[in-house]
Amino acid sequence: MVKICLSCLFFRLEDRYSGRCRVDRGSIDPQAYPMKLHQDHCDRWQDAGQRYFIRTGWLKKQDRP
């Protein structure tokens, strides 16, 4: 699996192109979570498992008319 934000446990989708990184959850305000693109990555990546496939399914559904 490629270590991108879309497949990271801490990533929360916001829209079709980006989301918020919640790796510092609990230590910063939720509104201050940094925005990331789906293709971005960092050294604190953790596998999201099945959630990755749920996210990709949601993204594919957004592209359909």
Contacts in CASP RR format, 6 or more apart in sequence:
PFRMAT RR
TARGET T0000
AUTHOR 0000-0000-0000
METHOD contacts of the structure
MODEL  1
MVKICLSCLFFRLEDRYSGRCRVDRGSIDPQAYPMKLHQDHCDRWQDAGQ
RYFIRTGWLKKQDRP
1 7 0 8 1.000
1 47 0 8 1.000
1 52 0 8 1.000
3 41 0 8 1.000
3 45 0 8 1.000
4 38 0 8 1.000
4 39 0 8 1.000
4 40 0 8 1.000
4 41 0 8 1.000
5 11 0 8 1.000
5 19 0 8 1.000
5 21 0 8 1.000
5 36 0 8 1.000
5 37 0 8 1.000
5 38 0 8 1.000
5 39 0 8 1.000
5 40 0 8 1.000
5 41 0 8 1.000
5 42 0 8 1.000
5 45 0 8 1.000
6 38 0 8 1.000
6 39 0 8 1.000
6 52 0 8 1.000
6 55 0 8 1.000
6 56 0 8 1.000
7 45 0 8 1.000
7 47 0 8 1.000
7 48 0 8 1.000
7 49 0 8 1.000
7 52 0 8 1.000
7 55 0 8 1.000
8 21 0 8 1.000
8 41 0 8 1.000
8 45 0 8 1.000
8 46 0 8 1.000
8 47 0 8 1.000
8 48 0 8 1.000
9 46 0 8 1.000
9 47 0 8 1.000
9 48 0 8 1.000
9 49 0 8 1.000
9 51 0 8 1.000
10 21 0 8 1.000
10 22 0 8 1.000
10 23 0 8 1.000
10 25 0 8 1.000
10 44 0 8 1.000
10 46 0 8 1.000
11 19 0 8 1.000
11 20 0 8 1.000
11 21 0 8 1.000
11 22 0 8 1.000
11 36 0 8 1.000
11 48 0 8 1.000
12 19 0 8 1.000
12 20 0 8 1.000
12 22 0 8 1.000
12 33 0 8 1.000
13 19 0 8 1.000
13 55 0 8 1.000
13 58 0 8 1.000
13 59 0 8 1.000
14 20 0 8 1.000
14 35 0 8 1.000
16 59 0 8 1.000
16 62 0 8 1.000
16 63 0 8 1.000
17 37 0 8 1.000
17 38 0 8 1.000
18 35 0 8 1.000
18 36 0 8 1.000
18 37 0 8 1.000
18 38 0 8 1.000
19 35 0 8 1.000
19 36 0 8 1.000
19 37 0 8 1.000
19 38 0 8 1.000
20 33 0 8 1.000
20 34 0 8 1.000
20 35 0 8 1.000
20 36 0 8 1.000
21 33 0 8 1.000
21 34 0 8 1.000
21 35 0 8 1.000
21 36 0 8 1.000
21 42 0 8 1.000
22 30 0 8 1.000
22 33 0 8 1.000
23 42 0 8 1.000
23 44 0 8 1.000
24 33 0 8 1.000
25 33 0 8 1.000
38 59 0 8 1.000
48 55 0 8 1.000
END
